[in-house]
Amino acid sequence: MDSLSDEPPPPFINFLPKTASTSSFYEMPREPRLKLLVAANGPKEVAYAQAIAIRLSKEPKISIKVIVDDLTHRLTQEFPAYANRPLRPFASSYLSSSFSAGSPSGSSSATTVADVECAQRRAFELVAWADLLVLAPIDADHLARMMAGTTDTLLLEVLRSWDASKRILLVPGMSTHMWENPVTKRQISKLNRKWQWVRVLPPILWHYNLPASAGGNSGGSAAATATSTPTTSTPSMALTSSSLAYAAASSSQSRKRIVEWSGFPELIGIIKNHADLLSLGHDVDITASLTNGFAAPNVSASSSDAEDDASESESESESESEAIAGAKTKTKKAKTKTKTKKSKHHKTRAHLPPEIWSIILEMTGDWELAQALNVYTRLPLPTSAGWRRQPRDVGDQLTVFMHELEWTLLTADTKLICDKLSQAPATIHDLSALAIKLIFKFSLTDVLTYIEAHCPLVFRNFDGKTVPTKASAYYGKTEILDWWVRSPSFLEKQYDAGALDGASKNGFVHVLEWWRRSGLPLKYTEAALEQASAKGHVRVLDWWREAASSPSSMSMSPSLSGFNYNYGLTTPNNNNSGFGMASPNTGSEHTDVSFPVVLKPGRSLLCAAQYGQADAIRWWEESGINAGHQDSICKVASRWGQVEVLELWRTLRGDDKITFNRQVLVEPTTHSHISVLNWWKDYAHGCLPGMRMHASAELQQHQPHRAGKQVEYRTMDIEEALEDALGDPTAVRRWWAENGLNLGLGTSEWMKARYL
């Protein structure tokens, strides 16, 4: 473009949707998605992997990648799919290439060093990406190679690199003779005993059926053939055109391959349950006001009052099942027996009317808590959380039992729950995500102990990091962590940075202190301080500073150690202190081993500026810690419309010492933040509170009306921002028209710097 031309530039084409300026993609709640890697080896077994991927492709909680021997058109079109190509030794590759010199096909079929490097990099990326691996199926050859640690295919490279804290669902695929062979039985037994991260599911078995004229036993009867033919609900094993031609040309001794597998629905259900467990707790949101010094209510003292008061006036819902009503009746009788004992140890205290408790719980919107406390509310049944009056499949014994167990867990009565678990079917190997949620929410550690003793496979099928991550990051339950650290089911103590990062995000200082006293290495990332700053959890920031300043000392300052932070529930029938707060120093078996804590500020200042956390910004400035990114505070605050942050930063840094550029006017123009534009205009004109009195004498002499820096903009940038404006740009266009923007200038004038 000729800069000397007087013609205006072409209009800026706007490709962005017109939405409200207050909406932000980053502010929308993001539910985590299970990263599922589906793999199968064998040319005919591709159909099973494809059926699994297609069946789960519509699930919003699951994202899928596929590894198969032969890539189909549909797989490559709908999913990121990779060929399970063989990785030959380098020497044989070069040898094969030399023998096929002069043959184009020979040189292209050989595996080169670059191919091996590419496959190894691909395997590394897939292992880091995936949360769950499904092998459906894996043949006998690959099963033996996997257990031997061989890495001569892409799939075996993935299996050799797999993180043992993540689970593998393994479906063997072989003939009935192979499955009954002692070698296979020994391999499966070893997987069950020593490969704790591998869960073996019912196999896909096949055999060949002889025609009636051939006689003999081919491994399956005519009746078995009729019932084992794959239906539309299972992957089809149709004969190819070549096999049909062979069958037509062969004699009456030709055989037909029959595949038997009834585990497809079970596999799909297990995968969906893993996805539900991964998203467990992400609906928990702890406000900063509960953790930054406000006196939290004494829930332990008042919760029993709520139960007693509510039990006198609560009317049971007519649609509630008789079993739940009976369970609540037993709970009330148990409370009546212990009421006289409690009165001897507790002083007389005021009782809140049940109507007040109803209002409180309706404001929280916690239907589960209201049911556990026997408080009447008008809250609807939260079907979006998985609750329903009747089981999904009345004819399925396991589904009916899980439905009844969930409602029994809602009573928070350990004895009732354990009695119900004693009636569990022998085939139970998983608990629903809703059941796990209630166990964590109500700190049912005795129930966990019972499950560990009587249903040990339940915890083996867990992702190794589920318990510490959920208890630390989302529910703040040190009682669950105490149980986990002593549990023989989790001897390896698998956990990652998600536990401490999540605890910092939700303000669980007592959980952070538990980890520091646990004797386990502290795993955390920059997200710990970034999320705490974004949420405004100043007490969390205090804890990190105290921990970093005294890495070898286990004592904390009185301001941190004398405050209870457990805002979750403990159950009245779980040998705990009742519904209320637990001490941060739970568990007397913690060691005195301490690991050095290194602060990782990351982008904490920018996160606090984005979410308008003025207290967190003030804390970082007064702490003396160099958090970095100070030069971008004004830009980020202007982008997100945080006028309070701009004013605070000006107060902390001084009128003439804040750093900014032209983007502080471009970004709020794009997002229609009129309040930010007004603040910058007042700053440029020296009209903000206290600006004149803080101006230097020299500055007051030359520019008595100005105490800050000049705020620069270019007409070209503002015009593009107006074209890009989100929502209705009328108001922001009017603002600029009233403040000197002239769009009728030539191109050379559009590039010149102007000032508010």
N, C-alpha and C positions, 0 to 999 in steps of 0.2 A: 504494500500500500504506500502510495506517495504521501509523505508527511506534509508536503507543501500544498496539497490539494485543499480547496475550500469546501469540497463536497463532504457531507456528513458520512460517517461510516455506515455500512449496511447494518440493518437491524440484527440484533443477536437472536438467533433461533433458540427457542426455549423447548427443551425436550423433557423438562421435569414436570411431574403432575402438580396440579394446583391443590394443595392441601392446607389445612389450618396451620398457622404459624406456630401454635403451641405444641403441635404434635412432633414427636421426635422418635426416630427409629431406635435410638439408643435407650430411650426411656420405656420402651415397650418391654413387658416381661418376657424373657426368653426361657422356655423350658428346654432342658438339655435333650438331645436326641441320642439314642443308642446307635453307636457306630458298629454295624454288623458286617462281618466279613464271611461270606458264604463261599465254600470251596467244595469241589468234587473232582475226582480223578477217574478217568475212563470215558471212552467216547459215548457210550450209552447212558452213563450216569449224569450227563449234562442236564437231562430232562428234570432230574430231581432238584438240582441247584436252581434251575430256572423256575421251577414251580414254587420253591420256597421264596425266591426273590420277588416273583410276581405277586404272590399271596400277601407279602408284607410291604409291597411298594406303596400302598395307600395309607399305611400307618404313619400318622404325623410325628410319632416319637422315634422313628427308626430311619436311618440312612444306610444304604446298602452298597457294598462293592463285592465283586464276584471274581473267583479264580476257577477256571475250568480247563479241561484239556482241549476241547474244541469249542471255539466261540461261535455262538449262533447269532443270527441277524438281530433277533429281538433283544438278546442280552446286551449286545454292543450299542443298540439304539436307546435302551432305557436305563442302563446302569454303567458305571465305570467297571469294565470287565477286562481281565488280564488272562493271557494264555499260560497254562502251566507247562511251559516249555522245558525240555531237558537241558541240564547244564553239564556238558561233557568235560572231562579233563582237558586242559590246554594242549597237552601233547597229542592226544588222539584227534583233537580238532585240526591241528596243523597237519597230522598224518593223513587225515581224511582229505584235507584240502590238496595235499601234494599228490595223492593218488588220483584225484579228479581234476588234475591240471588240464586246462583246455576245455573242460566241461563247465558251462555256466551254471548248471543246476547243482553240480557238486560243490562249487565254492559258496553258493548261497545257503546250502543246507548245513554247513559246518558252523559250530558254535565258536565264536571268536572271543578273545579276551574282553572286548568291549561289550559283547552280549552278556557275559558273566557279570561284569561290573554293573551293567544296567539292571540285571535281575537282582543282584544283591542290594542295590540301592532301592529298588522297588519293594523288596521284602522288608527292608528297614523302615520304609515309610508306611507300609501297611501295618506292621506291628505297632508302630507308634500311634497310628490312627485308630485302630480297631479297639472296641471295648469287649467284643464277644466274637469268637470264631466258631462257625458251624461247619463241620466236616460231614457232608451228607451226599453221597457216602464216601468212605475211604476204603480202598480195596486191600486185600491181604498183603500185597507187595508193599504198598505205601505204609501200611500199618507197621510192618516189620522194619522198614527203613526208618520210620519216625522213631521207633523205640531204640534203634541202633544209633541214631544221631546223624544219619546220612543227609547230605544236602545237595543232591544232584538234580533237583527240580526246583522250580520257584516255590511250589507249595511246601516242600520239605525245608527249604530255606526259611520260610515263614515259621514253620513249626519248630525249627531249631532255635529261632530267635525269639520265640514267644515269651511274653512276660507272665511269669507263673502266678501273679496276683490277679490275672484275668482268666476267665473260664473258657473252656473249649467244650463244645457239645459234639461228641463223636458218634457217628452212626456207621458201624461197619457194614460193608457191602461185599458179599462173597457167596459162593455156593453153599448149599446145605452140608456138603461133605467137608468143606473147609471149616465151616463154623463148628462142626462137631469134632474136629481134629484136636488132639491134646495140645498141640502147639498154640492154636488159637485160644484155647481155654487158659493156658498158662499166660499168654500175653494179656488177655482181658483181666485176669486175676491180678497181674502186676499193675495194670493201669488203675484198678480199683484200690489197691493197697498203697501204692507209692506215688502215683501221678495224681496228686490231690486236686490239681487244677483241671483235670479231664473228667468229664461226665459221660459215661458210656450209655447210650440209649438203645432201644430195641433195634436189631440189625435189619438190613434189607437183604433177604435171602432169595436165591434163585436156584432152580433145578431144571432139568430137561425132561420133558414128557414124551414117551414113546407112543406111537399110534397103537390102536387096539390090536392090529394084525401082527405087530412085532412081538407082543407078549413081553415078559421080563419086567423087572422092576427098575424104573428110572429115577426113583427118589420121590415120586408123588403119584397119588391115585387119581382116577378120573374125577372123583368128587373134589379132591383138593385142587385140581386144575380149574374146575368150574368156579370155585369160590375165590381163587387167588388171582384171577385175571384182573389187572388194574382197572379201576373205574375212573370216572371223570374227575373224582376228587384227588386221585393220585397221579403222578407223572406217567404218561403213556409210554409203553415200550414197543411201539409199532415196528414191524419189520420193514427194513429198507427195500428198495427196488432190487438191489443185488441179491439180498437174501431170499426174496420171493422167487427170483429167477433160479436160484440154487435149489430151493425147495421143489420147484416144478420139475427140475431136471433130475433130482435125486430119486432114490428108490423109496419103498414104503418104510424103510428104516429111518427116515428123516425125523428129527427131533425138534420140538418147539420149546423155547425158553419161557419158563413161568416164573414170575417175580412175586414175592410175598412181602408185604410191609403194611402194617396197620398203625405205625407210629407217627404218621404225618400230623394229625391233629395235636398229639402230645407235644411234638417238637415246636409247632407254631405257638402253642400255649406257653411253653417254657420261655421262648424268645420274647413274647409279649410281656411276661412277668419280669424278665430282666429289664426291659425298657421302663416298666412302671417303677421298679426299684431304683433305677438310675435317676428318675425325676422326683423321687420321694424327697420331700422337704423343701422343694424349691418354691412352694407357695408360702413359706414362712418369711415374715418380714418384721423385724424388730426395730421399732422406732428409737431414735437416738435419745429421746426424752426419758426412756426407761433405763438408760445406762449412763447418763451424764450427770448424776448427782441428785436427781429427783428422788424423794423418799418413796420407795415402792411400798405398796400396801402389804401388810402382814397377812399373806394369803394363808399361811399355816394356821394362824389363829382364827381366821374368819371363815375358812372353807368349811370347817365342821359346822359352824353356825349356819352356813348356807344350806348344807345338807339337811340339818335338823329342821330349819325353818321351811325349806322347800318340801320336805317329806310330809308336813302337816297340811299343805294346801295344794300340792301338785295333783292334777288330774291326768291320768294316763291317756295317751292318744288312743283313739278307738281302732285305728288301723295298725297298731303295734301288735306283734305276734304274741301268743300266749306264753311261749318259752321265755321271751325277754321279760315279760311282766312277772313271771315266776322267779326269774333270776334276780330282779330288783327287789322282790318281796323278801327273798333270803338275805339280800344285802342289808335291807332295813332292819330285819330281826337281829342280825349280827351287830349292827350299830346300836340297837336298843340295849343289848346286853352289856356293851362296853361303855354306855353313857354314864352310868353311876360311877364307874372306875375313873373316868376322865374328870368328873366333877371334883374328885378329891385332890387332884393335882393341879387344877387350873382355877384361877380366880374368876370371880363373876365378871363377865364382859358383856358389852352391849351386843344385841342381836339385830342384824339388818332385816328389815321386812323382806319376805320372799319376792314381793313386787320389785324391790330395788335390785335383787340379784337377777331377776328376769330382764330388767332394763340393761344391766351391765353386760350380761351375756348376749343379749340381742345386739348391743352395740359392737361387741367383738365379732359377732357373726360366727362363733365357734359352736356349731351344733353338737359336735362330739363332746366337748367339755360340758355343755349343758346337760347332755344325757348322762355323762359319768357322775355329775354332781347331783343328779335328780332334781334339776331346776327346770320348771316349766318355762318354755319360750314359744314364740310363734315362728321360729326359724323353720324353713322347709327342709325336707330330707335332701342332703347334698348328693344328688345322683351323679353330679360331675366328678365327685371324689370317689365314686365306686359303690356308694351305698344304694341298696335296693331292698324292697320288702320281701321279695321272693327270690330264690336262687335262679341263676340263668338257665340251668338245665336241671329240672326236677328229677329226671331219670338218672342223672349221674351222681353216684354216691359221694365221690370226692368233692364235687362242686357243692352239693348240699351240705356236707360237713364244713367246708370252708366258709360258707355263708353263715352257718350257725356259730362257728368259732368267732367270726368277726363281731357278731352281735353280743356274744358272751364277753369278748375282750372289752366291749364298750362299758360293761359293768365295772371294770377295773378291780375285780375281785379275784385274787390269785387262786384261791381254793376252787372257785367255780370254773375258772379257766383251765386249771390242771385236771379237774374232773372231766371237762369236755375233751381235753387232749388225750386222756386215757381211752376215749372212745374212737380215736382216729383210725381210719382204715389202714391196713397194712401197706397200701400202695402210696401213702403220702410221702413225698420227697421234697415238696416245696410249700412255702407259706405265701399267701398273696401279699402284694405290696401294701394293701390296706391293713392287714393283720400286723405286719412288721411296723407300720406307722404307729398303730395304737400301742404296741409294746414299747416303742421308743418314747412316744409322747407321754405315757403314764409311768415310765421307768419300771417296767415289770421285770425286774432282774430275776425274781424267783421263777417266773414263767420261762425265761431264757434258760435257766439251770435245768428245769424240768424237760424242756425240749432237747437240750444237749444230752441228757441222760437217756431219754426214751425215743427220740427221733434224731439221731446224730447225723443222718444224711442231709437234714435240712440245712445245717450250717456248712456242710461240705459243698453244697450246691450254691452257696452264696459267693458273690464276688468277694475276694479277700479283703477289700478295703471298704465294704459296705458299712460295717458296724462302726469303726472309728470315725469315718467321714460323716455319716448321718448323725451320730451322737454328738460329735463336736461342732460341726458346721451349721446344723439346722435346728437341733433340739436342745443343745446345751446341756446334755445329761452326763454329768461326771459319774453318776451311779452306773450307767451303762458302760462307761469307759473303765471303771473299776472292775466290773464283771469281765469285760473283754480282756483286760491285761492279765487276769488270772485264769482265763478259760483255756482248757487243754485243746479245744477245737481250733484255736488260733495261736498255735505255738510260734509261728513264724512272724507274727506281729506285722502284717503287711498294711501299710498306709502310705499316703503321699501328701503333698503340700495342700491338698484340698481341705484337710482337717483344720489346720491352723489358719489358712487363708479364709475359710468360711467362718470360723469362730471370730476372727477379726471383723469380718463384714457385718456379722449380726451382734457384735458387741459383747460376746461371751468372755469376759475377763477371767471368770473362774475356770473356764475350760483352758484358756491359755496358761494359767498358773498350774493347772493339773498336768499339762504336757511338760511344763518346765520341771515339775517335781517328779515326773514319772520315771526318769532315768533313760528314756528313749531319745534318740537323736531328733532334734527339731527340724522338720522339713517345712519350708515356706518359701514363698516367692515375693516379688514386688507387689503382687496383688493383695497381700495382707495389709500393708499400710495404705495402699491406694484405695481399697474398698472401705477401710475404716475411715479414711478421710472423706470419701464420697458420701458416706452415711453420717458423718459428723460425730463419730464415736471418740470423743476426746479421752475418755478413760482408757480406751484401748491404746491410744497413742501414748498415754502416760505409762501404761504397762510395758510397752515395747521399749520406751526410753529407759525405764528402771531396769529392765532385764538386760539391756545392752550395756548399761553403765556398771552393772555389778554381775558379771557372768559367773563368778565363782561363789557368789553369796545367794543363799536360798531365801533370805528375808526380803520382804517387800515393804514399801512405805506404808504407814498406817492408813493413809487415804485409800490404798488399794486393798489391803488385807482386811479391813474392817467393814467391808460392804458386801452384802449378798447379791449375787447376780443371777441366780437360777430362777428364771421366770417360767420354767416349765412345770409340769405336774409330777408329783410323786403320789403313789396310790395309798389309800388308807388301809388296805389289806395286804400290803407288800412288805411288811417289816421295815417300813421307812417312816419318816416323820410326818406323813400325811400330805395332803395337797398343799404344797407351798414351796418355800425356798430352801435349798440345801446349801450347806456351807461350802465355800470354794475349796476347803481343805478336806474333801472327802477322801476316804481311803487312807488307812494308816500304814499301808505297806509300801508307800512311795519311797524311793531311795533318795539319797542326798547327792546323787550324781548330777552335775550340771554341765551343760554344754554352752560354749560361748555363743552369744546372740549378736549377730551383725545386722545393723539396720539396713534395710533396702527401701529407700524412699520411692524410687521409681518416678512415676508421674503423679505423686500424691497431691502436690499443690494444684496441678491442673484438674485432677478429679474433684477436689474440693471446690475449685472455682466453677467447674461445670455445673455442679449440683447446688451451688449457692451456700456452701457450708462455711460461713464466716468464722465460726468458732474454731474450726479446724485450721483455717488459714492463719488466724491469730496465733494458734498454738505453734504452728511450724515456724512462724516468724520469731516468737518469743523463746523457742526451745534452743536456739543457737545451732541447730542442725542444718547443714547445707542440703536442702532438698532439690535444688536445681530448678530449672524451668521458670525462674522468676520473670524472665523477659516475655513470657507468653501468657501471663495472668490476664492482662487487659484484653488480649485478643480472645481468649477462651471465654472470659466473662461476658464480653460483648456479643460473642456468637450465641451464647445461651441465654442472653437477656438478664444477667445477674447484676442488677444495679447496685445491690447491697455490697457485693464483692468489690465492685469498682470503687465505691466510696470507702470501704475499709482499706483497700490497697493504697488508695491515695492518702489516707490518714496515717497508715503505717510507714509508707515510704517517703512521703512528702510530695507537695504539688509539682515540683520541678524535677523529681527523680524517678517517676514512673516511666516505664519503657513501653512504647507502642509504635504502630505503623499505620499505614492507610487502611489495613484490613479491619480496624476497629470501627470504621464507618461502613465498609462494604458488607461485612457479615450481618450486622443488625438490619441493614437495608434489605438484604436477601430474605431474612426471616421476619421482617416487619416488627422489629423490636423498637417501637417509638420511644419508650422510656429510656432506652440506652442512648439513642440519638439525642434526646433532650439532655441527658447527663453530660455527654461530650460537648454539646453546645454550651452548657453552663460552665463546664470546666474551661473551655477555650475562652470564654468571656469573663472568667474570674468571678462567677456568681455563686459558686458553691460555698457552703458554710465554712467560715474561717480562712478563706483563701487570701483576702486582703491583709489580714493581720500577720499571716505567715510569709508574705512577700518580702523580699529584701528591699532595703532602702533604694538601691540603684534601680531595681525593677519598678518600684512604685514611682520613681521619678520619671522614668521614660515611658512606662505603660502603667498608669495608676489603676486601670481597670483590669489588668491581667496579672495573674500570679502563677499560671501554669504554662505548659508548652503550647505551641501552635498545633492545631489538629488539621492535618493535611488530607486532601482528597483530590482525585482527578475526575473530571466530568465523564471520561470514558468508563472508568471503573464503576461509577454510580449508575450510569445508564445500563451497563450490563447487569448490575445487581438488581435494578428495577425490572429488567426483562426476565430475570431469573426468580423474582420474588415469589415466595410460597404463599398461597392464599390470595386474598384480595389485596392488590397493591395500591388501592386508592388512597388509603390513609398515609402510607409512606411516601407516595408521590406528592401528595399535598404538603407533607412536611418539608420535603426538599424544595418544592416550589416556593414555600414561604421563607426558606433559608438560603436563597441565592443561587439555586441550581438553574443554569440556563442551557437548555438542550438545543438551541438554535445556533450554536457556534460551529465554526469550521473544524476540520480534522486537526489542524495544527493547534488550535486552542483547546481541543479536548484532551490533549496530552499534557498540558501545563498543570503544574501543581497549584491548587487553590486551598484556601483555609476557611474554616467556619468563622 
